Structure formats: C-alpha cells, structure tokens
Amino acid sequence: MKYNSKELKELPARFRGAMMNCISGFKSASLIATKSKSGVSNLAIFNSVHHIGANPPIMGFILRPLTVERHTFENIIETGYYTINHIHSDIIKKAHQTAAKYDKDQSEFSEIGLDEDYIDDFPAPFVKSAKIKIGIKYLNHYEIKENGTVQVLGSAEEIHFPEEIQADDGWLDLAKADTVAINGLDSYYKAEKLARYTYAVPEKMPEKI
Amino acid sequence: MKYNSKELKELPARFRGAMMNCISGFKSASLIATKSKSGVSNLAIFNSVHHIGANPPIMGFILRPLTVERHTFENIIETGYYTINHIHSDIIKKAHQTAAKYDKDQSEFSEIGLDEDYIDDFPAPFVKSAKIKIGIKYLNHYEIKENGTVQVLGSAEEIHFPEEIQADDGWLDLAKADTVAINGLDSYYKAEKLARYTYAVPEKMPEKI
C-alpha cells in the first residue's frame, strides 16, 4: 500500500488521523496526574511522553494545540508539578477513559475509579495502582509553530518502581512491570522482551546481554 | 525502590543513563536513512521518532547534542530529505549495530548488510526489508536549551506498508507488521495487541473495537 503526499492530503481527516497516529511506531503509555490550585485532581492519558536527557534527568511530552481547555497543562503551569505514571495491562480500560472530556471541577480519579496516592510531600498526586511513577517538576515548554502543538519539559524529581525490575547496571525491564505500549490513539499492546544487546562498536556485531 | 532528586544526581552516570532511558516507557524503533550530497548513504537507529500531527502529517525525532558529528542530521540539512523505516524482529541485531560509530565515508547499509531501496524518485534511500517506510521532507528543528538536544521535524511525503495491516477506518495494526518497541537504549520487545477501544466519552466506559 502506498499513499503519496497528494493522496494523504485528500484522505478524510479521521482516516488520515487514525493512520498517521500509528505510522510513527509504538509509543509510551502514561497517565499524567495534576492538582489544580483550588484542589481538584486531574488525570489524563498521554501517548507522547519521551526521554530528553539523563543528566539532568529531563522528560518531555507533547500537548495538542492550546485552542481548547487543557486541564493538565493549566494545572502544571499553576502549580509547577505533575506526575507520570506507567499504564499496565490491568488498568488500560480506565486509563483510556481519562481521555473523555470531563469538566474542570470533576476529578477523573473519582469519576473513573482510580485511587490517588500522595507520597511524602510531593505536590501532585500519583496513581496508586501504577507500578512505575515519576514525580516531575515543570521546567519549560516550546510551541511547535508548524501546527501549534506544545512540547512540555520537566525534570524527574523522584522515581518509584518495583525493585525486581532493575538490573545491576540500572536498566529496567518494563515488561516485568507489565507496562504497556500504545499504537495510535486507542490501542494497547503487551510487550515481550526479544533481546538486549551490548553497546555497538564498528568491529563486531553486538551480543545478547 | 525510590530515588529522590539528590540520589539521582549522585548515581554513576551510566547507571542513571540506563535507568532514565527506560523510565519514559516504550519507544518507537526506527531506522533513519539519508544520503550525503557526495552520495554516501547513512543508516542510524533512533528510539525517539514521535507523532506531531496528522494534518499536515508531521513527525519528529530527538537528536543528541550536536557537539559531535551527527551524520544523519548533516545529510538531512544538506539534502532536505530522509526516510523513517520501522524495525521488525528479524532485523533488530543489524538495526542495533547501526549505532556503532562508522566513518562518514562508510555506509552502514553495506557495512552491516542491509539493502538500500530507491522508490520512484524519492531523494533518500529506504530500507529494503522494512515493512513500514515513510519518506520525509525536512521542515524545521528546535534546540532544547535545557540540555542541547535537538527536535527535528519533517512532513510525511509518502508512506508504504503491507495492505493487510490496515483497518477500514485507517488504523494500522503494527503487530501484524512485526514492528518492535524499544526499551531504554538497547532492548527490543515484540508487541501483542491487548485491546483497541472506542472513543472515550464521559457518560460510559469504552468498549473494545
């Protein structure tokens, strides 16, 4: 199957949207949790959390254009903090439902039935049932002028995960935490490890670790 | 297991790097192919290709700081074109090996044993054995000032995939094309579909499509 530039432009918007959201490959599956200044918690699914750097530890995510209310972003700007919580297979249906347009005075946590977790004095709620959770401090955001999307950056202030998923060299086996991957806007995949390879050098092919 | 901000800072750089590259969740697995003005092809693995928009169709990827030679980026700026090719399970070892530091006059295609494919008059090579391939025209890049990484944006000019992976509404089942997901810098996962859900609305829980 081939679509060229002209054919892509002429496709119905929904069809093109469904296809183009898949064509970039598998994505991370995260719930981003925040709390407004007035105390209402918010929970929203994102498939765009990505790694920016390890030193300092910086993570990014992409927001759609700010032409409609974006409760997650408003809360981040108001309070300066948010959490990223990995989605595992037991909560994919509830996680998907956080994409529904609830009002700003409704908390997706209580509407959908996921519990908030406040750890020590971190200012944003975590998702209690999540196995991998990251507390983030907002750093900056960049508007992507080509289409008005926004890249939001934050620094990882604390991370939580089950000890048994970590290897001696720091690496984490996400499959052991049952973290899922997202394809497109609406489909969820379980991951099974095929191989981990040694650092690549020109002289020889990598070996399995 | 918990690491706070102070503990993260004090970890050995490699340990922190291995961990932080996993903590953002599963990532896309792509080979980006380019050709220099002088005619040398280049192939490099990226785990940071992401969706920016469907209308117009824009995809991004993240480059590490431009403090060392970045052949992929140099070729993109020189020629204006590149291709994104999904990695499937049969080529993960070869794909991983493209991360080795080959000289600029060496083509990773021939060094590693992956065939180039020139489709119609598209100016950059595709990976012949890849099942999902996207021809991209460079649009812009943004420097992320927090750590010097660069987000490169391009528009999808043509896309190729096996017809049987597409649903009637445009959605693509990446597992049917055997597209893998990456965890961290060096591990490759097979994906198995758990569920695809209907569009989320507040009144009721989503159903499987």
Interface residues (C-beta under 8 A of the other chain):
Chain A: M1 K2 Y3 N4 S5 L8 K9 L11 A13 R14 F15 R16 G17 A18 M19 M20 N21 C22 I23 S24 G25 F26 K27 S28 A29 S30 N47 S48 V49 H50 H51 I52 G53 A54 N55 P56 P57 I58 M59 G60 I62 I84 H86 S89 I92 K93 H96 Q97 T98 A99 A100 K101 Y102 E111 I132 I134 L139 N140 Y142 I144 K145 E146 N147 T149 Q151 L153 S155 A156 E157 E158 I159 H160 F161 P162 E163 Q166 A167 D169 G170 W171 L172 D173 L174 A175 T179 V180 A181 N183 G184 D186 S187 Y188 Y189 K190 A191 E192 K193 L194 A195 R196 Y197 T198 Y199 A200 V201 P202 M205 P206 I209
Chain B: M1 K2 Y3 N4 S5 L8 K9 L11 A13 R14 F15 R16 G17 A18 M19 M20 N21 C22 I23 S24 G25 F26 K27 S28 A29 S30 N47 S48 V49 H50 H51 I52 G53 A54 N55 P56 P57 I58 M59 G60 I62 I84 H86 S89 I92 K93 H96 Q97 T98 A99 A100 K101 Y102 E111 I132 I134 L139 N140 Y142 I144 K145 E146 N147 T149 Q151 L153 S155 A156 E157 E158 I159 H160 F161 P162 E163 Q166 A167 D169 G170 W171 L172 D173 L174 A175 T179 V180 A181 N183 G184 D186 S187 Y188 Y189 K190 A191 E192 K193 L194 A195 R196 Y197 T198 Y199 A200 V201 P202 M205 P206 I209
